[in-house]
Amino acid sequence: MMTTNGKLITILVADDDPDDRMLIDEAFEENRLANDVRFVEDGEELLEYLQHQGKYEGGAEAPRPGLILLDLNMPRMDGREALKRIKANPALAQIPVVVLTTSKQEEDILRTYGLGVNSFITKPVTFEGLLRVAQVVTSYWIEIVQLPSQFDERKSAAA
């Protein structure tokens, strides 16, 4: 799917809360985001998706994301550990990761930036606030910035 400026990316959201996933999806829909938004429920599933393992083996159901929205507090593997593993893997390290979490703790902010996160956003408490976050994320990460995934896709298309 494409946005109006022609940038084709998949947004991968890692969040264990089904209500938050639904609200995030609705916020992107209300902002008329044309890009593909996919969801995983925890850090382990996030890594399985990114590495085409488990139910994502073969990769057909797991296109490489151009952006990851990552909650920190999830079961099985939390967002901090998932972020650490993503940034330690040369094949995944260039994917921009934006933390989207309820935490406002200085320790979480400093630690995630130390691990290589690209942005840290505290989840708003209202749907209107989430709409604004979706609008800003879409505007900045999809319409303004140049993402490494754009060049990966051009290479694949040329091959």
N, C-alpha and C positions, 0 to 999 in steps of 0.2 A: 504494500500500500504506500501511497506517496502523500506527502504534504504539498501545500501549494507551491513551495519553492523547489519541489522535485526531490527532496532528500528522502531516501528510503531507509528506514531503520525499524528494528524491533525493539520495543521497550520491555524489559523483563523486570517484574516487580516481585520481590521476595518478602512476604509478610504472612505470618501465621494466623492472623485474625480474619475470619471470613467476612465480618462486617467491614473492616478496613479495606479489604480487597474489593468488595462490592462498591464502597464509596469512592475509592480511587478510580475504579473502572468508570463509574458514573461521572466523576469529575472530568476525566479525559473525554468521555462522550459528549458532555455538555459543552466542552471547549472545542468540539468538532475536530478532535485529533483523528486524522486519517490513518495514522501509523498503527501497526500491529502491536497490541499490548497483551503480554502473556504473564501468567502468575505461577509462582511456586510457593510452597508453604513453609520452608525452612532452609537453613544453610546447606544441609545435606542434599536436598532436592535441587537447590540452586547449582551446586557443583556437579551433580549428575546431569543436569540440563546442559551446563556449559561444556562438559567433557563427553557428552553423548553416551552416558552410561545408564544402566537400569532401564526404566521405561522409555528413556530418550535415546537408546542405542540405535545407531544408524543415522541419527541427526535429522530425519525428515520432519519430526515434530518439534525440533529444537533449533530454529534458525539463530545464527549468531546475533546477540543483541548489540545494538549501537549504544545502549544506555541501560544501566541497572539501577533500579530504585530499591534500596536495601533497608529493611527494618533491623534493629539491633537485637531486640529481645525476642528470640524465637526458640522453640524446643529443638531437641536433637543436636543441632549445631547453630549457635547464635551468629548474628551478623558480623560480629568482630572477628571470629575465627574464619568465617567464610571470606570476609574481606582480605584477611591476612593471606589465605590460600590463593585467592584470585590474583592479588598483586605479586605473589611469589612465583606464579606460573607465567613464563614468558609468552605463552600462547594466549593468555587471557589478560595480562597486565595492562594492555592499552585500552581495554573497555572502560569507559567512564562509569564511575560508581557514585551515586548520590545517596547518602544516608537520609532516610525519611522515617523518623522515629518519634516516640513520645518523650524521649529523654532530653533533658536540658542540662544534664550534668557536665560540668567543665571537663571532668576526667574522660567522659565518652567523646566529647568534641576533640580534645587534644589527642587522645589515643587514636581515633579513627583518621584524623589528618596525618598522624605519624605513620599509620599503616598505608597511606596513599589514597584516601578517599578524595574525590574531586569537589564535593560540596556536602554540607551538613544542614539539614532542614528539620526543624521540630514540627511534628504533625500538628496542624491546627485543630482546635477543639470544635470548630463549627464546619458545616459543609461549605458555607460561603468562603471560609478561609482555605479549605481544601481546593475549591474551584480556583482561587487566586494562585495557589501553589501550582496546580496543574497548568494554568495559563503561563506562569513565569517559567516553569520547567520546559514547557513546549516551546515558548518563545526563545529562550536561551539555548537549550540543548539541541533543538531540532531546526530552528530557523536561523540562528545566528552563528553558532560555532561550527567549525569544521571538525568532523569526527574521523578518527582513524578508520572506522568501519566503511566509510564512503570509498576509500581507496581500496580496501579489501574487495568490495563488491565490484568495482571497476576492473580489477585484475581478474576476478572470476568470470566476468562477462566477456572479457577479451580472450580468455583461454579457449 
